[in-house]
Amino acid sequence: MRSISAARSDVPTGRFYDGEGGLRLDVEVEVDRAAGTLILRHADLPDGAQYWPLGAMRALKDQARADQMVLTLADMEAVDAGLITTARLSITGRDAIRTIRGAAPNIDKRDVKAGTFRKIGIYAASAVGAVALMVFVILPGLADQLAPLIPIEREVRWGKAVVSQMGRFLGEGSSEELTCEGAEGLAALTRMEERLTGPEGLGYNIDITVFDIDMVNAFAAPGGQIVLTRGLISAAPGADAVAGVLAHEIAHVDNRDVTRNALRIAGSAGLLSMALGDFAGGAIVVGVTQMVIDNSYTREAEFAADAYALDMLGAADVSGEGFAAFFDVLSKREGRLGVKLPEYLSTHPDTPGRAQRARDYAAEQGATRPVLTEADWAALQKVCG
């Protein structure tokens, strides 16, 4: 067993731990500024001494005592075979601490090990990749798989919460204040919906609301909630045009495009909310409301909704010419301003092209009849008073 020699009382001392073999020595210490070293002396050290480069010495953080300092060596500086990188040196006494601090220029430096920044870069890239995978692959995949499995009643509750937020987002007041209540106009709208969906109806109960705002727009929210605006009804050249727009929105409902988009926008919190039936999360409703107002579907979903709408019009013996005429109205409005309008279908596929596809479909239809009588159309135009 190694002996521990007593240090002379007139020489600063420290307690040395080798950190590997359990060796503990009370050593004499001496600062050699000329050589740039701190000399540790003890008979049990190799050759009786060990030399710590002053520039490589580091003080450990969070010392419990103000009159004690624990020192170690920076790994990259342990060039002497006698230096043990796991060693610790405890110095006690304010004067000795002050002397060593004055001689060691990097004593409080925090070293970054070689390869640390590379590791950080790898971790950061991995994190970005994981987020991208979640956003662009996992969440859309989960949304596509989960949307058809969500109970209709839960989806309806979510959709109603979204519609109730729309007025505030549109800057026109509360949704209740905006809702048009003309009984004859609403009855005409119900007859239009029943004509389009047929006697068998859909898997959803379509709930149509009309907002008393000038904006030319229509929205589909989760759970069969559809909003038309007074501006859209006023801009439409006839009831068949409104029927084409309504059929398009019904397509998004029946295809559950809006629910899939809502789940993607809401993210993991939205997936959990829909699974649990909890729609109290304001941020989720806010995000989905903004998505609904922006009409942010993929072009593929829009083409599919157009095709669905035309087939629905055809099955109801309603001419697709009205749908085409509505696109003509939008094209003229865009042309007058010279820009794409932030209105109905503004982010959707090319408007003139869609009008032509609807017109081509109408040309191949057989006998058709108006979706509403003239009296019903007049009532719908006055639904907001």
C-alpha positions in Angstrom: 0.0 0.0 0.0 1.3 3.4 -0.9 2.1 5.8 1.9 0.9 9.4 2.2 3.7 11.7 3.2 3.0 14.7 5.3 3.4 18.0 3.6 5.6 20.7 5.1 3.6 23.3 7.0 5.3 26.3 5.2 4.4 25.1 1.6 1.0 25.4 0.0 -0.7 22.0 -0.1 -3.5 20.3 -2.0 -5.2 17.0 -2.1 -4.6 15.0 -5.3 -7.0 12.2 -6.5 -5.9 10.2 -9.4 -9.5 9.4 -10.4 -8.7 5.9 -11.5 -6.9 3.8 -8.9 -8.4 5.5 -5.8 -5.0 7.1 -5.0 -5.3 10.1 -2.7 -2.2 12.1 -1.8 -1.7 15.3 0.2 0.8 17.0 -2.2 2.9 20.2 -2.0 2.1 22.6 -4.8 4.2 25.2 -6.4 3.5 27.6 -9.2 6.4 27.8 -11.7 5.4 30.8 -13.9 8.6 30.6 -16.0 7.9 27.0 -17.0 4.1 27.6 -17.1 3.3 24.7 -14.8 1.8 23.9 -11.5 4.1 21.4 -9.8 2.6 18.7 -7.6 5.2 17.0 -5.3 4.9 13.7 -3.4 7.1 10.7 -2.9 4.4 8.4 -4.3 4.1 10.2 -7.6 6.2 9.0 -10.6 9.6 10.6 -10.2 8.2 12.4 -7.1 6.4 15.1 -9.0 3.7 15.8 -11.6 3.5 18.9 -13.8 0.2 20.5 -14.7 0.3 23.1 -17.5 -1.2 26.3 -16.2 -3.0 26.9 -19.4 -4.7 23.5 -19.2 -6.0 23.8 -15.7 -9.8 24.2 -15.3 -11.7 24.9 -12.1 -14.8 22.8 -11.6 -18.1 24.8 -11.3 -20.5 24.9 -8.4 -18.0 24.6 -5.5 -19.7 24.4 -2.1 -17.0 26.3 -0.2 -15.6 29.7 -1.0 -12.2 28.7 0.4 -11.9 25.6 -1.7 -11.3 25.1 -5.4 -11.2 21.8 -7.3 -9.0 21.7 -10.4 -8.8 19.3 -13.3 -7.0 19.3 -16.7 -8.4 19.9 -20.2 -8.4 16.6 -22.0 -6.5 17.9 -25.1 -3.7 19.2 -23.0 -2.8 16.0 -21.3 0.4 15.4 -23.3 2.6 14.2 -20.5 2.3 10.4 -20.0 2.4 11.1 -16.2 -0.7 13.2 -16.4 -4.0 11.5 -15.7 -6.9 13.2 -17.4 -9.3 12.0 -14.7 -7.2 13.5 -11.9 -8.6 16.1 -9.5 -6.7 18.5 -7.3 -8.4 20.2 -4.3 -6.9 23.4 -3.1 -7.9 24.9 0.2 -7.1 28.4 1.4 -8.0 31.8 -0.1 -4.4 32.8 -0.6 -3.5 29.7 -2.4 -6.6 29.9 -4.6 -5.8 33.5 -5.4 -2.3 32.7 -6.4 -3.3 29.8 -8.7 -6.1 31.8 -10.3 -3.7 34.6 -11.0 -1.3 32.2 -12.8 -3.8 30.0 -14.7 -5.1 32.1 -17.6 -7.9 29.7 -18.7 -9.0 28.4 -15.3 -12.7 29.3 -15.8 -12.8 28.3 -19.5 -15.4 25.8 -20.5 -14.0 23.5 -23.1 -15.9 22.1 -26.0 -14.6 18.7 -26.9 -13.5 17.9 -30.4 -16.4 16.8 -32.5 -19.0 18.5 -30.4 -20.2 20.9 -33.1 -20.4 18.1 -35.5 -22.5 16.1 -33.1 -24.7 19.2 -32.6 -25.1 19.5 -36.4 -26.0 15.9 -36.7 -28.6 16.1 -33.8 -30.0 19.3 -35.3 -30.3 17.8 -38.8 -31.9 14.7 -37.2 -34.4 16.9 -35.3 -35.3 18.8 -38.5 -35.7 15.6 -40.3 -37.9 14.2 -37.6 -40.1 17.3 -37.7 -40.3 17.1 -41.5 -41.2 13.5 -41.3 -43.9 14.2 -38.7 -45.3 17.2 -40.6 -45.2 15.9 -44.2 -45.5 12.1 -43.7 -46.8 10.9 -40.3 -49.4 13.6 -39.6 -50.9 13.5 -43.1 -50.9 9.7 -43.0 -52.6 9.7 -39.6 -55.1 12.3 -40.8 -55.9 10.3 -43.9 -56.3 7.1 -41.8 -58.2 8.7 -38.9 -60.6 10.9 -40.8 -62.9 8.1 -42.0 -62.9 6.6 -38.5 -64.0 9.6 -36.5 -67.6 9.4 -35.4 -69.8 11.8 -37.3 -71.2 13.4 -34.1 -67.7 14.4 -33.0 -66.9 15.9 -36.3 -70.2 17.8 -36.3 -69.3 19.4 -32.9 -65.9 20.4 -34.2 -67.4 21.9 -37.3 -70.0 23.9 -35.3 -67.2 25.3 -33.1 -65.3 26.4 -36.3 -68.3 28.1 -37.8 -69.0 30.0 -34.6 -65.5 31.5 -34.9 -65.8 32.5 -38.5 -67.5 35.9 -37.9 -64.6 37.1 -35.7 -62.1 35.9 -38.3 -63.9 37.7 -41.1 -63.9 40.9 -39.2 -67.7 41.3 -39.5 -68.9 40.6 -36.0 -70.1 37.5 -34.3 -71.3 34.5 -36.4 -74.7 34.8 -34.7 -75.0 38.4 -35.8 -74.0 37.6 -39.4 -76.4 34.6 -39.8 -79.2 35.3 -42.3 -82.6 34.2 -41.1 -85.0 34.8 -44.0 -87.4 31.8 -43.6 -88.4 31.6 -47.3 -84.9 32.0 -48.5 -83.6 29.3 -46.2 -86.5 27.0 -47.2 -85.5 27.5 -50.9 -81.9 26.6 -49.9 -83.1 23.5 -48.2 -85.0 22.5 -51.4 -81.8 23.0 -53.4 -79.8 20.8 -51.1 -82.4 18.1 -51.2 -82.5 18.2 -55.0 -78.8 17.8 -55.1 -78.4 15.1 -52.5 -81.4 13.1 -53.7 -83.8 11.0 -51.6 -81.1 8.9 -50.1 -79.1 11.9 -48.9 -75.5 11.6 -47.7 -73.7 10.1 -44.7 -73.8 13.7 -43.3 -76.7 15.9 -42.4 -75.7 19.0 -44.4 -76.1 22.2 -42.3 -76.1 25.3 -44.5 -75.6 28.8 -43.1 -75.7 32.1 -45.0 -73.6 35.0 -43.7 -74.7 38.5 -44.4 -71.3 39.8 -45.8 -70.3 41.2 -49.2 -67.4 38.7 -49.7 -67.9 36.3 -52.6 -67.1 33.0 -50.8 -68.3 29.6 -49.6 -66.8 27.5 -46.9 -67.0 23.8 -45.8 -66.2 23.1 -42.2 -65.9 19.6 -40.6 -69.1 17.6 -40.0 -71.2 18.8 -42.9 -71.2 22.5 -42.0 -71.3 24.7 -45.1 -71.3 28.5 -45.1 -72.4 30.6 -48.1 -72.2 34.4 -48.2 -74.7 37.0 -49.3 -72.0 38.3 -51.7 -71.8 34.9 -53.4 -75.6 34.6 -53.9 -75.7 38.2 -55.2 -72.9 37.6 -57.6 -74.3 34.3 -59.0 -76.1 34.6 -62.3 -78.8 32.2 -61.2 -79.8 29.5 -58.9 -78.0 26.8 -60.9 -74.8 28.7 -60.3 -75.3 28.6 -56.6 -76.2 24.9 -56.9 -72.8 24.3 -58.5 -70.9 26.0 -55.7 -73.0 24.2 -53.1 -72.3 20.9 -54.8 -68.6 21.6 -54.8 -68.7 22.3 -51.1 -70.7 19.2 -50.5 -68.1 17.2 -52.3 -65.4 18.4 -49.9 -67.7 17.3 -47.0 -68.5 13.9 -48.5 -64.9 13.3 -49.4 -63.9 14.4 -45.9 -61.3 16.7 -47.5 -62.0 19.4 -44.9 -61.7 17.0 -42.0 -58.3 15.6 -43.3 -57.1 19.2 -43.8 -58.3 20.2 -40.3 -56.5 17.3 -38.7 -53.3 18.2 -40.6 -53.5 21.8 -39.6 -54.3 21.0 -36.0 -51.4 18.5 -35.8 -51.0 16.0 -33.0 -53.2 18.0 -30.7 -56.0 18.0 -33.2 -55.7 14.3 -33.7 -56.0 13.7 -30.0 -58.9 16.2 -29.7 -60.8 14.4 -32.4 -60.1 11.0 -30.9 -61.3 12.2 -27.5 -64.1 14.4 -28.7 -62.7 17.4 -26.8 -62.9 20.7 -28.9 -62.3 23.1 -26.1 -58.7 23.8 -27.3 -59.0 27.4 -28.6 -55.7 27.2 -30.6 -57.0 24.1 -32.5 -60.3 25.8 -33.4 -58.5 29.0 -34.4 -56.1 27.2 -36.7 -58.8 25.1 -38.4 -61.0 28.2 -38.8 -58.3 30.0 -40.7 -57.7 27.0 -42.9 -61.4 26.8 -43.7 -61.6 30.5 -44.6 -58.5 30.2 -46.8 -60.0 27.3 -48.8 -56.6 25.6 -48.6 -57.1 22.3 -50.4 -54.8 20.6 -52.8 -55.3 21.0 -56.5 -56.1 17.3 -56.8 -58.8 17.7 -54.1 -60.3 20.7 -56.0 -60.4 18.9 -59.4 -62.0 15.9 -57.6 -64.6 18.2 -56.0 -65.4 19.8 -59.3 -65.9 16.4 -60.9 -68.1 15.4 -57.9 -70.1 18.6 -58.2 -70.8 18.1 -61.9 -71.8 14.5 -61.4 -74.1 15.6 -58.6 -75.7 18.3 -60.8 -76.1 15.7 -63.6 -77.8 13.2 -61.2 -80.2 15.9 -60.1 -80.9 16.9 -63.8 -79.4 20.4 -63.1 -77.4 21.9 -66.0 -73.6 22.3 -65.4 -73.9 25.6 -67.4 -74.8 27.5 -64.3 -71.6 26.3 -62.6 -69.6 27.4 -65.7 -71.4 30.8 -65.6 -70.3 31.3 -62.0 -66.7 30.7 -63.0 -67.2 33.3 -65.8 -68.3 35.8 -63.2 -65.2 35.2 -61.1 -63.0 35.5 -64.2 -64.5 38.9 -65.1 -64.1 40.1 -61.5 -60.4 39.1 -61.5 -59.9 40.7 -64.9 -61.4 44.1 -63.7 -58.9 44.2 -60.8 -56.0 42.7 -62.7 -55.2 40.4 -59.8 -56.5 37.1 -58.4 -59.3 37.9 -55.9 -59.0 36.8 -52.3 -62.4 35.3 -52.7 -64.1 32.0 -53.6 -61.7 29.4 -55.1 -59.0 32.1 -55.5 -56.4 29.5 -54.5 -58.0 26.8 -56.6 -57.2 25.6 -60.2 -57.4 28.0 -63.1 -60.8 29.6 -63.2 -61.3 29.8 -67.0 -60.2 26.2 -67.4 -62.8 25.1 -64.8 -65.5 27.0 -66.5 -64.7 25.2 -69.8 -64.8 21.8 -68.1 -68.2 22.6 -66.6 -69.4 23.9 -70.0 -68.1 20.7 -71.8 -70.0 18.6 -69.2 -73.2 20.6 -69.7 -72.9 20.1 -73.5 -73.1 16.3 -73.0 -76.1 16.4 -70.6 -79.5 15.4 -71.6 -82.7 17.2 -70.5 -82.3 19.4 -67.4 -84.5 21.6 -65.3 -83.8 24.6 -63.1 -82.8 23.7 -59.5 -85.2 26.2 -58.1 -88.4 27.9 -59.3 -88.2 31.6 -60.1 -90.0 32.3 -56.8 -87.6 30.2 -54.8 -84.6 31.9 -56.4 -86.0 35.3 -55.6 -86.6 34.3 -52.0 -83.0 33.0 -51.8 -81.6 36.3 -53.1 -83.5 38.0 -50.2 -82.5 35.5 -47.5 -80.5 38.2 -45.7 -83.3 40.8 -46.0 
